[in-house]
């Protein structure tokens, strides 16, 4: 395989894939997207996003999708690995569905939010 093909394959592997409703094929989605779009794209999955934009109430509204998966533990491991390499990152982990599955352990979520560095001031 050529270097160019290897580079392209590596870039494609970094892009999250999801199915569109009613279709069997997989389609690439942008990595940077509004949280509302993530909720629509990854229905009934856990998502970890590196937040890039907050509203006035410091609620995440846009970010980079780092990982999405049906199993919470996979997403939490991805978040842990990302924070090891990027300790000042602002990660937002959420379940894109309603209700959150019963087996959810809120202790882990609380610990993740406590470890989050302060949001940079926009003033």
Contact map, one row per residue, 1 for C-alpha under 8 A:
111011000000000000000000000000000000000000000000000000000000000000000000000000000000000000000000000000000000000000000000000
111111000000000000000000000000000000000000000000000000000000000000000000000000000000000000000000000000000000000000000000000
111111100000000000000000000000000000000000000000000000000000000000000000000000000000000000000000000000000000000000000000000
011111110000000000000000000000000000000000000000000000000000000000000000000000000000000000000000000000000000000000000000000
111111111000000000000000000000000000000000000000000000000000000000000000000000000000000000000000000000000000000000000000000
111111111100000000000000000000000000000000000000000000000000000000000000000000000000000000000000000000000000000000000000000
001111111110000000000000000000000000000000000000000000000000000000000000000000000000000000000000000000000000000000000000000
000111111111000000000000000000000000000000000000000000000000000000000000000000000000000000000000000000000000000000000000000
000011111111100000000000000000000000000000000000000000000000000000000000000000000000000000000000000000000000000000000000000
000001111111110000000000000000000000000000000000000000000000000000000000000000000000000000000000000000000000000000000000000
000000111111111000000000000000000000000000000000000000000000000000000000000000000000000000000000000000000000000000000000000
000000011111111000000000000000000000000000000000000000000000000000000000000000000000000000000000000000000000000000000000000
000000001111111100000000000000000000000000000000000000000000000000000000000000000000000000000000000000000000000000000000000
000000000111111100000000000000000000000000000000000000000000000000000000000000000000000000000000000000000000000000000000000
000000000011111110000000000111100000000000000000000000000000000000000000000000000000000000000000000000000000000000000000000
000000000000111111000000000111100000000000000000000000000000000011110000000000000000000000000000000000000000000000000000000
000000000000001111100000011110000000000000000000000000000000000000000000000000000000000000000000000000000000000000000000000
000000000000000111110000011110000000000011000000000000000000000000000000000000000000000000000000000000000000000000000000000
000000000000000011111011111000000000000010000000000000000000000000000000000000000000000000000000000000000000000000000000000
000000000000000001111111111000000000000010000000000000000000000000000000000000000000000000000000000000000000000000000000000
000000000000000000111110000000000000000000000000000000000000000000000000000000000000000000000000000000000000000000000000000
000000000000000000011111000000000000000000000000000000000000000000000000000000000000000000000000000000000000000000000000000
000000000000000000111111100000000000000000000000000000000000000000000000000000000000000000000000000000000000000000000000000
000000000000000000110111110000000000000000000000000000000000000000000000000000000000000000000000000000000000000000000000000
000000000000000000110011111000000000000000000000000000000000000000000000000000000000000000000000000000000000000000000000000
000000000000000011110001111100000000000000000000000000000000000000000000000000000000000000000000000000000000000000000000000
000000000000000011110000111110000000000000000000000000000000000000000000000000000000000000000000000000000000000000000000000
000000000000001111000000011111000000000000000000000000000000000000000000000000000000000000000000000000000000000000000000000
000000000000001111000000001111100000000000000000000000000000000000000000000000000000000000000000000000000000000000000000000
000000000000001100000000000111111000000000000000000000000000000000000000000000000000000000000000000000000000000000000000000
000000000000001100000000000011111000000000000000000000000000001111000000000000000000000000000000000000000000000000000000000
000000000000000000000000000001111100000000000000000000000000011110000000000000000000000000000000000000000000000000000000000
000000000000000000000000000001111110110000000000000000000000011110000000000000000000000000000000000000000000000000000000000
000000000000000000000000000000011111110000000000000000000000111000000000000000000000000000000000000000000000000000000000000
000000000000000000000000000000001111111000000000000000000001111000000000000000000000000000000000000000000000000000000000000
000000000000000000000000000000000111111100000000000000000000100000000000000000000000000000000000000000000000000000000000000
000000000000000000000000000000001111111110000000000000000000000000000000000000000000000000000000000000000000000000000000000
000000000000000000000000000000001111111111000010000000000000000010000000000000000000000000000001000000000000000000000000000
000000000000000000000000000000000011111111100000000000000000000000000000000000000000000000000001100000000000000000000000000
000000000000000000000000000000000001111111100000000000000000000000000000000000000000000000000001000000000000000000000000000
000000000000000001110000000000000000111111100000000000000000000000000000000000000000000000000000000000000000000000000000000
000000000000000001000000000000000000011111111110000000000000000000010000000000000000000000000001000000000000000000000000000
000000000000000000000000000000000000001111111000000000000000000000000000000000000000000000000001100000000000000000000000000
000000000000000000000000000000000000000001111100000000000000000000000100000000000000000000000011110000000000000000000000000
000000000000000000000000000000000000000001111110000000000000000000011110000000000000000000000011100000000000000000000000000
000000000000000000000000000000000000000001011111000000000000000000011111001000000000000000001111000000000000000000000000000
000000000000000000000000000000000000010001001111100000000000000011111000001000000000000000011111000000000000000000000000000
000000000000000000000000000000000000000000000111110000000000000011110000001101100000000000111100000000000000000000000000000
000000000000000000000000000000000000000000000011111000000000001111100000000000000000000000111000000000000000000000000000000
000000000000000000000000000000000000000000000001111100000000001111000000000000000000000011110000000000000000000000000000000
000000000000000000000000000000000000000000000000111111000001111100000000000000000000000011110000000000000000000000000000000
000000000000000000000000000000000000000000000000011111000001011100000000000000000000000001000000000000000000000000000000000
000000000000000000000000000000000000000000000000001111100001111000000000000000000000000000000000000000000000000000000000000
000000000000000000000000000000000000000000000000001111111111110000000000000000000000000000000000000000000000000000000000000
000000000000000000000000000000000000000000000000000011111111100000000000000000000000000000000000000000000000000000000000000
000000000000000000000000000000000000000000000000000001111110000000000000000000000000000000000000000000000000000000000000000
000000000000000000000000000000000000000000000000000001111110000000000000000000000000000000000000000000000000000000000000000
000000000000000000000000000000000000000000000000000001111111000000000000000000000000000000000000000000000000000000000010000
000000000000000000000000000000000000000000000000000001111111100000000000000000000000000000000000000000000000000000000000000
000000000000000000000000000000000010000000000000001111100111111000000000000000000000000000010000000000000000000000000000000
000000000000000000000000000000000111000000000000001011100011111000000000000000000000000000000000000000000000000000000000000
000000000000000000000000000000011110000000000000001111000001111100000000000000000000000000000000000000000000000000000000000
000000000000000000000000000000111110000000000000111110000001111110000000000000000000000000000000000000000000000000000000000
000000000000000000000000000000111000000000000000111100000000011111000000000000000000000000000000000000000000000000000000000
000000000000000100000000000000111000010000000011110000000000001111110000000000000000000000000000000000000000000000000000000
000000000000000100000000000000100000000000000011110000000000000111110000000001100000000000000000000000000000000000000000000
000000000000000100000000000000000000000000000011100000000000000011111000001001000000000000000000000000000000000000000000000
000000000000000100000000000000000000000001001111000000000000000011111100001000000000000000000000000000000000000000000000000
000000000000000000000000000000000000000000001110000000000000000000111111011000000000000000000000000000000000000000000000000
000000000000000000000000000000000000000000011100000000000000000000011111000000000000000000000000000000000000000000000000000
000000000000000000000000000000000000000000001100000000000000000000001111111000000000000000000000000000000000000000000000000
000000000000000000000000000000000000000000000100000000000000000000001111111100000000000000000000000000010000000000000000000
000000000000000000000000000000000000000000000000000000000000000000000011111110000000000000000000000000000000000000000000000
000000000000000000000000000000000000000000000000000000000000000000001011111111000000000000000000000000000000000000000000000
000000000000000000000000000000000000000000000111000000000000000000111011111111100000000000000000000000000000000000000000000
000000000000000000000000000000000000000000000001000000000000000000000001111111110000000000000000000000000000000000000000000
000000000000000000000000000000000000000000000000000000000000000000000000111111111000000000000000000000000000000000000000000
000000000000000000000000000000000000000000000001000000000000000001100000011111111100000000000000000000000000000000000000000
000000000000000000000000000000000000000000000001000000000000000001000000001111111110000000100000000000000000000000000000000
000000000000000000000000000000000000000000000000000000000000000000000000000111111111000000000000000000000000000000000000000
000000000000000000000000000000000000000000000000000000000000000000000000000011111111100000000000000000000000000000000000000
000000000000000000000000000000000000000000000000000000000000000000000000000001111111111000000000000000000000000000000000000
000000000000000000000000000000000000000000000000000000000000000000000000000000111111111110000000000000000000000000000000000
000000000000000000000000000000000000000000000000000000000000000000000000000000011111111000000000000000000000000000000000000
000000000000000000000000000000000000000000000000000000000000000000000000000000001111111000000000000000000000000000000000000
000000000000000000000000000000000000000000000000000000000000000000000000000000000111111110000000000000000000000000000000000
000000000000000000000000000000000000000000000000000000000000000000000000000000000111111110000000000000000000000000000000000
000000000000000000000000000000000000000000000000000000000000000000000000000000000010011111000000000000000000000000011000000
000000000000000000000000000000000000000000000000011000000000000000000000000000000010011111100000000000000000000000011000000
000000000000000000000000000000000000000000000000011100000000000000000000000000000000000111110000000000000000000000011010000
000000000000000000000000000000000000000000000001111000000000000000000000000000100000000011111000000000000000000000010000000
000000000000000000000000000000000000000000000011111000000001000000000000000000000000000001111100000000000000000000000000000
000000000000000000000000000000000000000000000111100000000000000000000000000000000000000000111110000000000000100000000000000
000000000000000000000000000000000000000000000111000000000000000000000000000000000000000000011111000000000000000000000000000
000000000000000000000000000000000000000000011110000000000000000000000000000000000000000000001111110100000000000000000000000
000000000000000000000000000000000000011101111110000000000000000000000000000000000000000000000111110000000000000000000000000
000000000000000000000000000000000000001000111000000000000000000000000000000000000000000000000011111100000000000000000000000
000000000000000000000000000000000000000000010000000000000000000000000000000000000000000000000011111100000000000000000000000
000000000000000000000000000000000000000000000000000000000000000000000000000000000000000000000000111110000000000000000000000
000000000000000000000000000000000000000000000000000000000000000000000000000000000000000000000010111111010000000000000000000
000000000000000000000000000000000000000000000000000000000000000000000000000000000000000000000000001111110000000000000000000
000000000000000000000000000000000000000000000000000000000000000000000000000000000000000000000000000111110000000000000000000
000000000000000000000000000000000000000000000000000000000000000000000000000000000000000000000000000011111000000000000000000
000000000000000000000000000000000000000000000000000000000000000000000001000000000000000000000000000111111100000000000000000
000000000000000000000000000000000000000000000000000000000000000000000000000000000000000000000000000000111111100000000000000
000000000000000000000000000000000000000000000000000000000000000000000000000000000000000000000000000000011111110000000000000
000000000000000000000000000000000000000000000000000000000000000000000000000000000000000000000000000000001111111000000000000
000000000000000000000000000000000000000000000000000000000000000000000000000000000000000000000000000000001111111100000000000
000000000000000000000000000000000000000000000000000000000000000000000000000000000000000000001000000000001111111110000000000
000000000000000000000000000000000000000000000000000000000000000000000000000000000000000000000000000000000111111111000000000
000000000000000000000000000000000000000000000000000000000000000000000000000000000000000000000000000000000011111111100000000
000000000000000000000000000000000000000000000000000000000000000000000000000000000000000000000000000000000001111111110000000
000000000000000000000000000000000000000000000000000000000000000000000000000000000000000000000000000000000000111111110000000
000000000000000000000000000000000000000000000000000000000000000000000000000000000000000000000000000000000000011111110000000
000000000000000000000000000000000000000000000000000000000000000000000000000000000000000000000000000000000000001111111000000
000000000000000000000000000000000000000000000000000000000000000000000000000000000000000111100000000000000000000111111100000
000000000000000000000000000000000000000000000000000000000000000000000000000000000000000111000000000000000000000000111110000
000000000000000000000000000000000000000000000000000000000000000000000000000000000000000000000000000000000000000000011111000
000000000000000000000000000000000000000000000000000000000100000000000000000000000000000001000000000000000000000000001111100
000000000000000000000000000000000000000000000000000000000000000000000000000000000000000000000000000000000000000000000111110
000000000000000000000000000000000000000000000000000000000000000000000000000000000000000000000000000000000000000000000011111
000000000000000000000000000000000000000000000000000000000000000000000000000000000000000000000000000000000000000000000001111
000000000000000000000000000000000000000000000000000000000000000000000000000000000000000000000000000000000000000000000000111
